[in-house]
Amino acid sequence: MFKTKCLLKEMQSLFSRYDFGNLVEKYNGDKNVRNFDTWDMNAVLLYAQLTGKTSLRDIEISLRSKSNYWSHMGIQSISRNNLSNSLMKRDCRIFEELFYGLHEKMIKSGYYYKDKRFKFSNKLIAIDSTTIPLCLNVCSWAKFRTDKGGIKVHTMFNINNQIPEFAVISNASDHDVTAVKAMSFEKDGIYIMDRGYFSIKLFKNINENEAFFITRTKSNTKYRTIRRNVIGGAHEVEDLIVDFRDNKKSIYPERLRVVRYYDPTHDKTYEFITNNTSASAEEIAAIYKARWDIELFFKHIKQNLKIKRFYGTSENAVKIQIWTAMISLLLINYIRFISKSLLSPTEIIRVVRENMFSGRSLRELLFPGRYRPLTFMRKDADLQGLLWA
């Protein structure tokens, strides 16, 4: 990453401009465009996400007050009308594929997050969705209930790397299992889901892909116990070998495993069902507990980026904003990996937000003691001299 007067341009250098151009050409993103092309649009939306802008007017006024930095950002002009039209007309698939392209680049560069909770090498993926409410009066396409609107973001969250690797945006009225049809499952991967994704056909699909699933049973789940192993201990753990009953057995004829785990803190017994027979019962419970990471991810992205208040009302505009939020999150984690910073993603977002046009590079901001420019050191020395005079 090179030093520049604008952090945004430094962050945009992590994209392949050639691949971005191919995406724009693929979806005719710059057809009949004169001044505000898709690359400029991407820069403005990333700026809006990372600085917490709440509306098109907020974005326009902020950038107009910083017009002397436009050349450093790479933009030529900005207007509320141009940005509104771009959000409505530019294909959201450009930003969707940009997300996957950046994710692929991160993985190829050796990106990883050291998770000390588990020693196994299996890929650990949590699947869940978050519902984002929308005003039905202005977003009639997102009808959820009689007087409510909303969309769902179904996400495959990599617990090993602590980043999302796949997402599906659907209407909030769609069942969670419907979105899983678009997801693929890797051999030996472990997929953790809550009861909203309980589906015998889904279990069969995961098992046929030689992957593993772990989820909680429903109150009406019927199975036949073949073998029971009472482990006991403080958590009163039970390990059962079971198979489904009735018509479900014809869909999934193979045997499964049920682990019962008592939580004395909440005085509650949890029951997990899985096709993983190699992990211990305690590991199964611990793996499912790690599913909470995706809930923290949803909380993080809603608190630090803009996916609750939207710049446009069309379906395309809403999807573009969600994808740019996901891209921003990948960029922050990629910067953290490249720089080897000990700051959390939230702290890095705050540093970037406060220093977007500070004239200092990311390395100087993330390591102020190590990469301190001589000019800053001289100013501090002069200040100390005045204080002690």
C-alpha positions as CSV (number, residue, x, y, z in Angstrom):
1,M,0.0,0.0,0.0
2,F,1.4,3.4,-1.0
3,K,1.3,6.7,0.7
4,T,-1.4,9.1,-0.6
5,K,-3.3,12.0,0.6
6,C,-6.5,10.0,0.6
7,L,-7.0,6.7,2.5
8,L,-9.9,5.8,0.2
9,K,-7.6,5.7,-2.9
10,E,-5.1,3.6,-0.9
11,M,-7.9,1.2,0.0
12,Q,-9.2,1.1,-3.6
13,S,-5.7,0.0,-4.8
14,L,-6.6,-3.4,-3.2
15,F,-9.1,-3.9,-6.1
16,S,-8.0,-5.0,-9.5
17,R,-8.9,-2.1,-11.8
18,Y,-8.8,-4.5,-14.8
19,D,-11.2,-7.0,-13.2
20,F,-13.4,-4.2,-12.1
21,G,-13.5,-2.9,-15.7
22,N,-14.5,-6.3,-16.9
23,L,-17.4,-6.5,-14.5
24,V,-18.6,-3.0,-15.6
25,E,-18.4,-4.1,-19.2
26,K,-20.2,-7.4,-18.5
27,Y,-23.2,-5.6,-17.0
28,N,-23.0,-2.4,-19.2
29,G,-22.5,-0.3,-16.1
30,D,-21.0,2.7,-17.9
31,K,-23.3,2.7,-20.9
32,N,-24.1,6.4,-21.8
33,V,-22.2,7.6,-18.8
34,R,-20.2,10.8,-19.2
35,N,-18.8,12.0,-15.8
36,F,-19.8,9.7,-12.9
37,D,-18.7,6.2,-13.9
38,T,-19.0,3.0,-11.8
39,W,-15.5,3.3,-10.4
40,D,-16.3,6.8,-9.1
41,M,-19.6,5.5,-7.8
42,N,-17.8,2.7,-5.9
43,A,-15.4,5.2,-4.4
44,V,-18.2,7.4,-3.2
45,L,-20.2,4.5,-1.7
46,L,-17.1,3.2,0.1
47,Y,-16.5,6.7,1.4
48,A,-20.2,6.9,2.6
49,Q,-19.9,3.5,4.3
50,L,-16.6,4.2,6.1
51,T,-17.5,7.7,7.2
52,G,-21.1,6.8,8.3
53,K,-23.0,9.1,5.9
54,T,-26.8,8.7,6.4
55,S,-28.3,10.1,3.2
56,L,-27.5,11.3,-0.4
57,R,-27.6,14.9,0.8
58,D,-25.2,14.1,3.6
59,I,-22.8,12.5,1.0
60,E,-23.1,15.4,-1.4
61,I,-22.5,18.2,1.1
62,S,-19.6,16.3,2.7
63,L,-17.8,15.7,-0.6
64,R,-18.5,19.2,-1.9
65,S,-16.8,20.7,1.1
66,K,-13.8,18.6,0.3
67,S,-13.6,19.3,-3.5
68,N,-9.9,19.9,-3.2
69,Y,-9.5,16.1,-2.5
70,W,-11.5,14.9,-5.5
71,S,-8.4,14.3,-7.6
72,H,-6.9,12.2,-4.8
73,M,-10.2,10.2,-4.6
74,G,-10.3,9.8,-8.4
75,I,-13.7,11.4,-8.9
76,Q,-14.5,14.3,-11.2
77,S,-17.9,15.4,-10.1
78,I,-20.6,14.6,-7.5
79,S,-24.3,15.4,-7.3
80,R,-27.2,13.9,-5.5
81,N,-29.1,13.4,-8.7
82,N,-26.2,11.5,-10.4
83,L,-25.7,9.2,-7.3
84,S,-29.5,8.5,-7.1
85,N,-29.7,7.6,-10.7
86,S,-26.6,5.4,-10.5
87,L,-28.1,3.5,-7.5
88,M,-31.2,2.9,-9.4
89,K,-29.7,2.0,-12.8
90,R,-26.3,0.4,-12.3
91,D,-26.6,-3.4,-12.0
92,C,-26.2,-4.5,-8.4
93,R,-24.5,-7.7,-9.7
94,I,-21.4,-5.6,-10.4
95,F,-20.9,-5.1,-6.6
96,E,-21.9,-8.6,-5.8
97,E,-19.2,-10.0,-8.0
98,L,-16.8,-7.4,-6.8
99,F,-17.3,-8.8,-3.3
100,Y,-16.6,-12.3,-4.4
101,G,-13.6,-11.2,-6.4
102,L,-12.1,-9.4,-3.4
103,H,-12.8,-12.4,-1.2
104,E,-11.0,-14.7,-3.6
105,K,-8.0,-12.3,-3.7
106,M,-7.8,-12.3,0.1
107,I,-7.8,-16.1,0.3
108,K,-5.2,-16.4,-2.5
109,S,-2.9,-13.9,-0.7
110,G,-2.9,-16.3,2.4
111,Y,-5.5,-14.4,4.5
112,Y,-6.2,-16.2,7.7
113,Y,-7.4,-15.5,11.3
114,K,-5.9,-17.7,14.0
115,D,-8.8,-19.2,16.0
116,K,-7.4,-21.0,19.1
117,R,-10.7,-22.6,20.1
118,F,-10.5,-25.6,17.7
119,K,-7.6,-27.8,16.7
120,F,-9.2,-29.6,13.8
121,S,-8.4,-28.4,10.2
122,N,-12.0,-28.6,8.9
123,K,-13.6,-25.5,7.4
124,L,-16.1,-24.2,9.9
125,I,-19.1,-22.2,8.5
126,A,-22.0,-20.7,10.3
127,I,-25.2,-20.2,8.2
128,D,-27.8,-17.6,9.4
129,S,-29.8,-14.6,8.2
130,T,-30.6,-11.2,9.5
131,T,-33.8,-9.3,8.7
132,I,-33.5,-5.6,7.7
133,P,-36.7,-3.6,8.1
134,L,-37.8,-1.3,5.2
135,C,-40.6,1.3,5.0
136,L,-43.3,-0.4,3.0
137,N,-44.7,3.0,1.8
138,V,-41.5,3.7,-0.2
139,C,-40.3,0.1,-0.8
140,S,-43.4,-1.6,-2.0
141,W,-41.4,-4.3,-3.6
142,A,-40.2,-5.5,-0.1
143,K,-43.6,-6.5,1.3
144,F,-43.1,-8.7,4.4
145,R,-46.4,-8.5,6.3
146,T,-49.6,-6.5,5.9
147,D,-48.0,-3.2,7.2
148,K,-44.3,-4.1,7.2
149,G,-41.5,-4.3,4.6
150,G,-38.1,-6.0,4.9
151,I,-35.4,-8.1,3.3
152,K,-33.2,-10.9,4.6
153,V,-29.5,-11.3,4.2
154,H,-28.6,-15.0,4.3
155,T,-24.9,-15.4,5.0
156,M,-22.3,-18.1,5.1
157,F,-19.8,-16.8,7.7
158,N,-16.4,-18.4,7.9
159,I,-15.7,-18.9,11.6
160,N,-12.0,-19.8,10.9
161,N,-11.3,-16.5,9.1
162,Q,-14.0,-14.4,10.7
163,I,-15.3,-13.0,7.4
164,P,-18.4,-13.7,5.3
165,E,-17.8,-15.7,2.1
166,F,-21.2,-16.0,0.6
167,A,-24.5,-14.1,0.9
168,V,-28.0,-14.2,-0.6
169,I,-30.4,-11.2,-0.4
170,S,-34.1,-12.2,-0.4
171,N,-37.5,-10.9,0.6
172,A,-38.1,-11.1,4.4
173,S,-41.1,-13.3,3.8
174,D,-39.0,-16.1,2.2
175,H,-38.2,-19.1,4.3
176,D,-34.6,-19.5,5.4
177,V,-34.3,-22.9,3.8
178,T,-35.2,-21.5,0.4
179,A,-32.0,-19.4,0.3
180,V,-29.8,-22.4,1.1
181,K,-30.5,-23.8,-2.4
182,A,-28.0,-21.2,-3.8
183,M,-25.3,-22.3,-1.4
184,S,-22.6,-24.9,-2.1
185,F,-21.0,-27.2,0.4
186,E,-17.4,-28.2,0.5
187,K,-16.1,-31.7,1.3
188,D,-15.2,-32.1,5.0
189,G,-16.6,-28.7,5.8
190,I,-18.7,-28.3,9.0
191,Y,-21.9,-26.2,8.6
192,I,-23.6,-24.9,11.7
193,M,-27.2,-23.7,11.5
194,D,-30.0,-22.7,13.9
195,R,-33.4,-24.4,13.8
196,G,-34.7,-22.1,11.1
197,Y,-32.7,-24.1,8.6
198,F,-33.9,-27.5,9.9
199,S,-34.6,-29.5,6.7
200,I,-34.2,-33.2,6.0
201,K,-33.5,-32.5,2.3
202,L,-30.8,-30.0,3.3
203,F,-29.2,-32.5,5.6
204,K,-29.2,-35.0,2.7
205,N,-27.6,-32.5,0.3
206,I,-24.8,-31.7,2.8
207,N,-24.2,-35.4,3.5
208,E,-24.1,-36.2,-0.2
209,N,-21.4,-33.5,-0.6
210,E,-19.4,-35.4,2.1
211,A,-19.7,-32.4,4.5
212,F,-21.0,-32.2,8.0
213,F,-23.9,-30.3,9.6
214,I,-24.7,-29.4,13.2
215,T,-28.0,-27.9,14.2
216,R,-30.6,-28.1,17.0
217,T,-33.6,-30.4,16.9
218,K,-37.1,-29.1,16.9
219,S,-39.7,-30.0,19.5
220,N,-41.6,-32.1,17.0
221,T,-38.5,-34.0,15.6
222,K,-39.2,-37.7,15.7
223,Y,-36.3,-40.2,15.7
224,R,-35.6,-43.7,17.0
225,T,-32.8,-44.2,19.5
226,I,-30.5,-47.1,18.5
227,R,-27.7,-46.6,21.0
228,R,-27.3,-44.4,24.0
229,N,-24.1,-43.4,25.8
230,V,-24.4,-41.4,29.0
231,I,-21.2,-39.4,29.5
232,G,-22.5,-37.5,32.5
233,G,-20.3,-34.8,34.2
234,A,-21.3,-31.3,35.2
235,H,-23.2,-30.8,31.9
236,E,-25.0,-34.2,32.0
237,V,-23.9,-35.0,28.4
238,E,-25.7,-37.8,26.5
239,D,-24.5,-39.2,23.1
240,L,-27.1,-41.0,21.0
241,I,-27.1,-42.8,17.7
242,V,-30.5,-42.4,16.0
243,D,-32.4,-42.6,12.7
244,F,-35.4,-40.7,11.5
245,R,-38.9,-42.2,11.7
246,D,-41.9,-42.3,9.3
247,N,-41.5,-40.6,5.9
248,K,-38.4,-38.7,6.9
249,K,-36.5,-42.0,7.0
250,S,-37.1,-42.5,3.3
251,I,-35.5,-39.1,2.5
252,Y,-32.6,-39.6,4.9
253,P,-32.1,-43.3,5.6
254,E,-28.7,-43.1,7.2
255,R,-28.0,-43.0,10.9
256,L,-27.4,-39.7,12.8
257,R,-26.1,-38.6,16.1
258,V,-27.9,-36.6,18.8
259,V,-26.0,-34.9,21.6
260,R,-27.8,-33.6,24.6
261,Y,-26.0,-31.0,26.6
262,Y,-27.2,-29.4,29.9
263,D,-26.4,-25.8,30.6
264,P,-26.5,-25.2,34.4
265,T,-26.2,-21.4,34.0
266,H,-29.5,-21.1,32.2
267,D,-31.0,-24.4,33.5
268,K,-31.6,-25.6,30.0
269,T,-31.0,-28.7,28.0
270,Y,-29.8,-28.3,24.4
271,E,-30.2,-31.1,21.8
272,F,-27.9,-31.1,18.7
273,I,-28.3,-33.3,15.7
274,T,-25.4,-34.0,13.4
275,N,-23.9,-36.5,10.9
276,N,-20.4,-36.0,12.4
277,T,-19.4,-39.2,14.3
278,S,-15.7,-38.4,14.8
279,A,-15.9,-35.3,17.1
280,S,-16.5,-35.8,20.8
281,A,-19.9,-34.8,22.3
282,E,-18.2,-31.9,24.1
283,E,-16.7,-30.7,20.7
284,I,-20.1,-30.9,19.0
285,A,-21.6,-28.6,21.8
286,A,-18.5,-26.2,21.5
287,I,-18.8,-26.1,17.7
288,Y,-22.5,-25.1,17.9
289,K,-21.7,-22.5,20.5
290,A,-19.3,-20.9,17.9
291,R,-22.3,-20.2,15.8
292,W,-22.7,-17.1,17.9
293,D,-19.9,-15.5,15.9
294,I,-22.3,-14.9,13.0
295,E,-24.6,-13.0,15.4
296,L,-21.7,-10.8,16.4
297,F,-20.9,-10.3,12.7
298,F,-24.5,-9.0,12.1
299,K,-24.3,-6.8,15.1
300,H,-20.9,-5.4,14.0
301,I,-22.0,-4.6,10.5
302,K,-25.2,-2.9,11.6
303,Q,-23.4,-0.8,14.2
304,N,-20.4,0.3,12.2
305,L,-21.6,0.4,8.6
306,K,-24.8,1.6,6.8
307,I,-27.3,-1.2,6.1
308,K,-30.2,0.0,8.2
309,R,-30.8,3.4,6.6
310,F,-30.7,3.4,2.8
311,Y,-29.7,6.0,0.2
312,G,-32.2,4.7,-2.4
313,T,-35.6,3.1,-2.3
314,S,-35.4,0.7,-5.3
315,E,-34.5,-2.9,-4.9
316,N,-31.3,-2.4,-6.9
317,A,-30.2,0.5,-4.7
318,V,-30.8,-1.4,-1.5
319,K,-28.8,-4.4,-2.7
320,I,-25.9,-2.2,-3.9
321,Q,-25.7,-0.6,-0.5
322,I,-25.7,-4.0,1.3
323,W,-22.9,-5.3,-1.0
324,T,-20.8,-2.2,-0.6
325,A,-21.1,-2.6,3.2
326,M,-19.9,-6.2,2.8
327,I,-17.0,-5.1,0.6
328,S,-16.1,-2.4,3.1
329,L,-15.9,-5.1,5.8
330,L,-13.6,-7.3,3.7
331,L,-11.4,-4.3,3.0
332,I,-11.0,-3.5,6.7
333,N,-10.1,-7.1,7.5
334,Y,-7.7,-7.3,4.5
335,I,-6.0,-4.1,5.7
336,R,-5.7,-5.6,9.2
337,F,-4.1,-8.8,7.7
338,I,-1.7,-7.0,5.4
339,S,-0.5,-4.5,8.1
340,K,-0.5,-7.2,10.9
341,S,-2.2,-4.6,13.0
342,L,-3.4,-5.6,16.5
343,L,-6.4,-3.2,16.3
344,S,-9.8,-4.8,16.0
345,P,-11.9,-4.2,12.8
346,T,-14.1,-1.8,14.7
347,E,-11.1,0.2,15.8
348,I,-9.7,0.3,12.2
349,I,-13.0,1.6,10.9
350,R,-12.9,4.4,13.5
351,V,-9.3,5.3,12.6
352,V,-10.2,5.4,8.9
353,R,-13.3,7.4,9.6
354,E,-11.4,10.1,11.5
355,N,-8.4,10.3,9.1
356,M,-9.9,9.9,5.6
357,F,-8.1,13.1,4.4
358,S,-5.4,13.5,7.0
359,G,-2.5,13.1,4.6
360,R,-1.1,10.1,6.4
361,S,-0.9,6.5,5.1
362,L,-2.7,3.5,6.6
363,R,0.6,2.2,8.0
364,E,1.3,5.4,9.8
365,L,-2.1,5.5,11.3
366,L,-2.2,1.9,12.4
367,F,1.4,2.0,13.7
368,P,1.9,5.7,14.8
369,G,5.1,5.0,16.7
370,R,6.8,2.8,14.1
371,Y,5.9,4.7,10.9
372,R,5.9,8.2,12.2
373,P,7.0,10.8,9.5
374,L,9.8,13.1,10.3
375,T,7.6,16.2,9.9
376,F,5.3,15.0,12.6
377,M,8.3,14.3,14.9
378,R,9.7,17.8,14.3
379,K,6.3,19.5,15.1
380,D,6.1,17.5,18.4
381,A,9.7,18.5,19.3
382,D,9.0,22.1,18.7
383,L,5.8,21.9,20.8
384,Q,7.8,20.2,23.7
385,G,10.3,23.0,23.5
386,L,7.6,25.6,23.9
387,L,6.1,23.8,26.8
388,W,9.4,23.6,28.7
389,A,10.7,27.0,27.9
